[in-house]
Amino acid sequence: MRTTPEPEPRAPRPALVFDDPLDQQSSDDTDRGWGERSEGDSAADLKRFLDEKPPHHL
């Protein structure tokens, strides 16, 4: 009879990756990484322009 509980199985450790990080595409390499929106109509463009216009441009 055991008095100590059996240890729970541990989660596998993440594998080390030795690839060249410059070969991978980052989020900055896409329009999405720079905050571009996927909407393509002119009404959405106008709304974005008006929303992001600095106050001194009123």
Buried (B, 14 or more C-beta within 10 A) or exposed (E): EEEEEEEEEEEEEEEEEEEEEEEEEEEEEEEEEEEEEEEEEEEEEEEBEEEEEEEEEE
